[in-house]
Amino acid sequence: MPNDKVLHDSQVAGGEWRRGIDEALSKNLGGYKSLPEGSSGELSIYGKYVEPILHATEHTARIGFILILVAIMNNNGMEWARAKDGLNTLGSGLHTRDNKHQQEYSKQQQK
């Protein structure tokens, strides 16, 4: 869909509240926010496995996580692409995200 985009936290009910919790958990449990700016240091189990799943779930939920197939076909494809990018960091952490799926989705929309 041409208007698909990653939504800002302020555009999602409870988004800013969840962002505060996300950041606190990340900083305190060894997620990507616990690393110094620009660092690629070692993350905790939380940062490598739990945080990427929570991040992907958050973006998937923004498009109506009742049935993933329905979400892919009928809702915001850019949020779904961001969720897939988040899941690709499982085992390495969100700081290694490359936004591949978001870039591919954007290219497809330009055709």
Sequence and secondary structure as in RCSB ss.txt:
>XXXX:A:sequence
MPNDKVLHDSQVAGGEWRRGIDEALSKNLGGYKSLPEGSSGELSIYGKYVEPILHATEHTARIGFILILVAIMNN
NGMEWARAKDGLNTLGSGLHTRDNKHQQEYSKQQQK
>XXXX:A:secstr
 TT     GGGSTTHHHHHHHHHHHHHHHT GGGS TT      HIIIIIHHHHHHHHHHHTT TT HHHHHHHS
 HHHHHHHHHHHTTTTT GGG   HHHHHHHHHHH 
